């Protein structure tokens, strides 16, 4: 059995990691840690785990966690992971980081996240953990940077036509609607029930910190720089992201030809589901799953792509476990179906 530790176990992604890992037949959770007032049974924090897991959640002790684990998930805030990841890497542990600390080049990260990166060496060696583009690299990796939720929905939606769009010099408009849990478990007035319920708002329009990740990875796939205009919105729901992307050009392929590109790209991908031509997925179709559901339509010289994921699963913890499965050569779907 692969021994697993979760650092940051009390956040939404940490809690979701525990849920998914308990369903995986090849692993054993041996350590749970977070910033807690005192050592406490995890099932006391989250009663739904009663009789499912008997571990206590403790404040982080790197030496103790390293002794008990083969792989450590870091479900920590941005700028915190880069202080913790090198400690486990130095001890020879495999690490999957769910923050943004290892997804970008150093200067780009520092510009968009407003913090000096303190672990440049491991930043260079981290493998970007989107299986649909980096599966072979992930197989050999000891350190994986798990993608962001917004970037996962955008990059997968664009993947089959990234090269076509880049070569034609086309700009992409990506309009995303995300559940409240995407902001993490934090006490902010703007995320409180009274502010979110029966409300819908746009924020950080074309200024969101995930933009460089989308452009960097998509440009790498296309082999040419891509520009993505990104407009995020906050939905009054618990989980899910629905992204609608628009690309307009007078010489776009027909809908049938475009659909063929998507079929060919995703035919062997276990967690991407392509809808019939012209049919679009809804938020609930992917909620509670590790799937990315995609629909496309070409009309009036515009291709419209709808990409739907669960922000806590394919957008975070589910994808992290998918990466773990790939790293250890076990069934990629283990714990995720």
C-alpha positions as a printed Julia matrix, in Angstrom:
337×3 Matrix{Float64}:
   0.0    0.0     0.0
   1.16   3.52   -0.81
   1.31   5.6     2.37
  -0.18   9.06    1.95
  -0.06  12.31    3.9
  -2.33  15.32    3.41
  -0.97  18.66    4.58
  -3.74  21.24    4.79
  -6.38  18.62    5.45
  -8.99  21.01    6.86
  -9.52  23.1     3.7
 -12.05  22.25    1.01
  -9.43  20.56   -1.19
  -7.87  18.74    1.77
 -11.25  17.42    2.89
 -11.99  16.34   -0.68
  -8.62  14.58   -0.93
  -9.46  12.48    2.13
 -12.83  11.56    0.58
 -11.25  10.45   -2.71
  -8.26   8.69   -1.17
 -10.51   6.57    1.05
 -12.0    5.11   -2.14
  -8.61   4.25   -3.63
  -7.73   0.57   -3.14
  -3.96   1.08   -3.47
  -3.35   3.69   -0.76
  -3.5    4.2     2.98
  -3.8    7.63    4.55
  -1.22   7.69    7.32
  -1.0   11.39    8.18
  -3.34  14.37    8.29
  -2.06  17.79    9.28
  -3.24  21.39    9.28
  -3.14  24.54   11.36
  -5.25  23.4    14.33
  -5.51  24.59   17.93
  -4.9   21.09   19.22
  -4.6   17.51   17.99
  -8.11  16.37   17.1
  -9.73  13.34   15.4
 -10.48  14.19   11.79
 -13.96  12.71   12.19
 -14.59  15.18   14.99
 -13.87  18.05   12.62
 -15.94  16.39    9.88
 -18.47  13.94   11.37
 -19.26  12.45    7.95
 -15.9   10.65    8.21
 -16.99   8.85   11.39
 -15.99   5.15   11.26
 -14.29   5.87    7.91
 -10.98   7.16    9.25
  -9.57   7.12   12.78
  -6.57   9.42   12.25
  -6.08  12.59   14.22
  -5.37  15.88   12.49
  -2.21  17.47   13.89
  -0.14  20.57   13.41
   2.51  19.96   10.78
   5.7   18.21   11.86
   7.68  17.57    8.68
   9.91  14.85   10.18
   6.92  12.96   11.58
   4.94  13.15    8.32
   7.97  12.12    6.24
   8.51   9.01    8.39
   4.94   7.89    7.85
   4.44   8.7     4.15
   5.65   7.83    0.65
   3.79  10.73   -0.99
   2.53  14.01    0.43
  -0.28  16.17   -0.96
   0.1   19.86   -0.17
  -3.36  21.45   -0.01
  -1.98  24.78    1.17
  -2.5   28.44    0.23
  -0.42  30.08   -2.49
   2.98  31.33   -1.19
   2.88  28.79    1.68
   3.55  25.63   -0.33
   6.94  26.83   -1.58
   8.13  26.92    2.04
   6.98  23.36    2.76
   7.49  21.46   -0.52
  11.34  21.6    -0.49
  11.41  20.1     3.01
   9.64  16.95    1.83
  11.5   16.81   -1.49
  14.8   16.95    0.38
  13.69  13.92    2.39
  13.07  11.98   -0.82
   9.27  12.08   -0.7
   7.03  12.37   -3.74
   5.0   15.58   -3.6
   1.86  16.82   -5.34
   1.26  20.5    -4.73
  -2.24  21.91   -5.21
  -1.23  25.58   -4.92
  -0.04  27.85   -7.73
   3.51  28.03   -6.38
   5.07  25.72   -8.98
   2.93  26.27  -12.09
   4.66  29.31  -13.58
   8.09  30.68  -14.34
   9.62  32.61  -11.46
   9.22  36.17  -12.77
   5.66  35.54  -13.97
   4.71  34.03  -10.61
   6.17  36.95   -8.69
   4.34  39.46  -10.87
   0.9   37.86  -10.57
   1.05  36.54   -7.01
   2.92  39.47   -5.46
   5.48  37.36   -3.6
   9.12  36.46   -4.11
   9.54  32.81   -5.04
  11.89  31.16   -2.57
  12.32  27.73   -4.21
  13.61  28.38   -7.71
  15.36  24.99   -8.03
  12.24  22.88   -7.47
  10.19  25.32   -9.54
  12.27  24.29  -12.55
  11.82  20.57  -11.94
   8.08  20.49  -11.16
   5.92  18.72  -13.77
   2.65  20.43  -14.66
   0.02  17.87  -13.72
  -2.54  17.99  -16.52
  -2.62  14.31  -17.59
  -4.17  15.07  -20.97
  -0.96  16.81  -22.06
   1.76  15.57  -19.68
   0.91  11.95  -18.87
   4.33  10.57  -19.88
   6.18  13.2   -17.83
   3.92  12.61  -14.83
   4.76   8.88  -14.94
   8.41   9.72  -14.25
   7.83  12.61  -11.87
   8.55  12.88   -8.17
   7.11  16.39   -7.91
   3.88  17.49   -9.6
   2.3   20.94   -9.72
  -1.43  20.32   -9.85
  -3.25  22.7   -12.24
  -5.68  25.39  -11.15
  -9.42  24.86  -11.49
 -10.1   27.69  -13.95
  -7.06  26.77  -16.1
  -8.13  23.11  -16.23
 -11.52  24.03  -17.66
 -10.05  26.49  -20.17
  -7.0   24.5   -21.3
  -8.93  21.26  -21.84
 -11.62  23.12  -23.77
  -9.02  24.66  -26.08
  -6.65  21.69  -26.32
  -7.81  20.23  -29.68
  -7.73  23.6   -31.47
  -4.96  25.48  -29.64
  -2.53  25.13  -32.54
  -5.16  26.12  -35.1
  -6.15  29.22  -33.11
  -2.56  30.27  -32.4
  -1.44  29.87  -36.02
  -4.35  32.05  -37.14
  -3.47  34.66  -34.53
  -6.91  34.38  -32.92
  -7.72  35.68  -29.46
  -9.87  33.62  -27.13
 -12.58  34.97  -24.85
 -13.1   32.66  -21.88
 -16.12  33.39  -19.69
 -16.13  31.26  -16.52
 -18.66  30.79  -13.74
 -17.35  29.19  -10.56
 -18.8   27.85   -7.34
 -17.99  29.58   -4.06
 -15.72  26.76   -2.82
 -13.21  27.78   -5.49
 -12.14  30.61   -3.21
 -11.22  28.21   -0.4
 -12.47  27.9     3.17
 -11.94  31.41    4.5
 -13.94  33.9     6.54
 -14.58  36.72    4.08
 -17.7   38.87    4.03
 -17.8   38.68    0.22
 -18.07  34.87    0.42
 -20.68  34.74    3.18
 -24.12  33.29    2.53
 -25.85  36.65    2.74
 -23.59  38.1     0.04
 -23.57  35.11   -2.32
 -27.08  33.63   -2.13
 -29.37  34.78   -4.97
 -26.5   36.86   -6.33
 -24.18  36.61   -9.33
 -21.14  38.77   -9.99
 -18.12  39.26  -12.18
 -14.72  39.84  -10.56
 -11.09  40.4   -11.64
 -12.16  40.77  -15.27
  -9.08  40.13  -17.42
  -6.93  40.56  -14.31
  -7.23  37.15  -12.67
  -4.01  35.46  -11.49
  -4.85  32.29  -13.46
  -4.53  34.06  -16.83
  -0.76  33.53  -17.19
  -1.17  29.82  -16.39
  -3.8   29.43  -19.11
  -1.73  31.33  -21.66
   1.58  29.67  -20.72
   0.31  26.09  -20.96
  -1.92  26.67  -24.01
   0.94  28.42  -25.83
   3.2   25.47  -25.06
   0.66  23.08  -26.59
   0.17  25.32  -29.64
   3.87  26.0   -30.14
   3.02  29.67  -30.49
   1.9   32.42  -28.13
  -1.84  32.5   -27.39
  -3.81  35.36  -25.87
  -6.74  34.46  -23.63
  -9.13  37.11  -22.36
 -10.54  35.7   -19.13
 -13.63  36.92  -17.31
 -14.52  34.98  -14.12
 -17.84  35.1   -12.28
 -18.98  33.84   -8.88
 -22.02  31.56   -8.83
 -24.24  31.05   -5.74
 -23.56  27.28   -5.78
 -21.3   24.96   -3.79
 -19.28  23.26   -6.53
 -18.59  23.35  -10.24
 -17.16  25.53  -13.01
 -18.79  26.2   -16.36
 -16.55  27.93  -18.9
 -17.8   29.22  -22.24
 -15.11  30.1   -24.79
 -15.6   32.11  -27.96
 -13.3   32.26  -30.99
 -14.38  34.16  -34.09
 -12.76  33.93  -37.54
 -14.02  33.98  -41.12
 -12.09  30.82  -42.11
 -12.99  28.45  -39.27
 -13.47  24.76  -40.14
 -17.04  23.48  -40.35
 -18.73  22.2   -37.2
 -18.3   18.62  -38.38
 -14.56  19.11  -39.01
 -14.15  20.87  -35.68
 -15.96  18.07  -33.89
 -13.6   15.57  -35.53
 -10.61  17.38  -33.99
 -12.17  17.05  -30.53
 -13.08  13.39  -31.02
  -9.56  12.53  -32.11
  -7.95  14.47  -29.25
 -10.03  12.98  -26.43
 -10.93   9.49  -27.68
  -8.53   7.78  -25.24
  -8.88  10.18  -22.32
 -10.62   8.51  -19.35
 -11.86  11.75  -17.79
 -12.94  13.87  -20.74
 -16.45  13.38  -22.11
 -17.36  14.97  -25.43
 -21.04  15.74  -26.0
 -22.73  15.02  -29.33
 -22.13  17.73  -31.92
 -23.93  20.95  -30.98
 -25.04  19.72  -27.53
 -23.76  21.58  -24.45
 -23.13  20.21  -20.93
 -24.58  21.75  -17.78
 -22.93  22.38  -14.42
 -24.63  19.43  -12.72
 -23.4   16.98  -15.35
 -19.85  17.08  -13.99
 -20.47  18.06  -10.35
 -19.34  15.32   -7.99
 -17.16  13.69  -10.68
 -13.59  13.89  -11.98
 -14.84  14.4   -15.55
 -14.48  17.37  -17.82
 -17.56  17.55  -20.05
 -17.15  19.46  -23.32
 -19.6   20.64  -25.95
 -18.81  22.57  -29.14
 -20.8   24.48  -31.73
 -19.8   26.46  -34.82
 -22.23  29.18  -35.88
 -21.95  32.58  -37.64
 -18.18  32.21  -38.07
 -17.71  31.56  -34.36
 -16.71  28.43  -32.49
 -18.34  28.17  -29.08
 -16.85  25.74  -26.57
 -18.45  24.88  -23.23
 -16.24  23.1   -20.7
 -17.62  21.92  -17.34
 -15.74  20.5   -14.35
 -16.14  20.07  -10.61
 -13.75  22.66   -9.18
 -12.92  20.46   -6.16
 -12.35  17.27   -8.17
 -11.04  17.63  -11.74
 -10.17  21.2   -10.75
  -8.19  20.18   -7.66
  -8.27  17.03   -5.51
  -9.59  14.52   -8.04
  -6.97  15.55  -10.57
  -4.3   15.36   -7.85
  -5.27  11.73   -7.14
  -5.37  11.05  -10.88
  -1.77  12.3   -11.0
  -0.82  10.12   -8.05
  -2.25   7.06   -9.8
  -0.2    7.85  -12.9
   2.99   8.42  -10.88
   2.68   4.98   -9.28
   1.55   3.15  -12.41
  -1.79   2.07  -10.96
  -5.21   2.28  -12.61
  -5.73   5.95  -13.44
  -9.41   5.69  -12.46
  -8.77   4.16   -9.02
 -10.83   6.04   -6.43
 -12.3    8.36   -9.03
 -15.23   6.41  -10.47
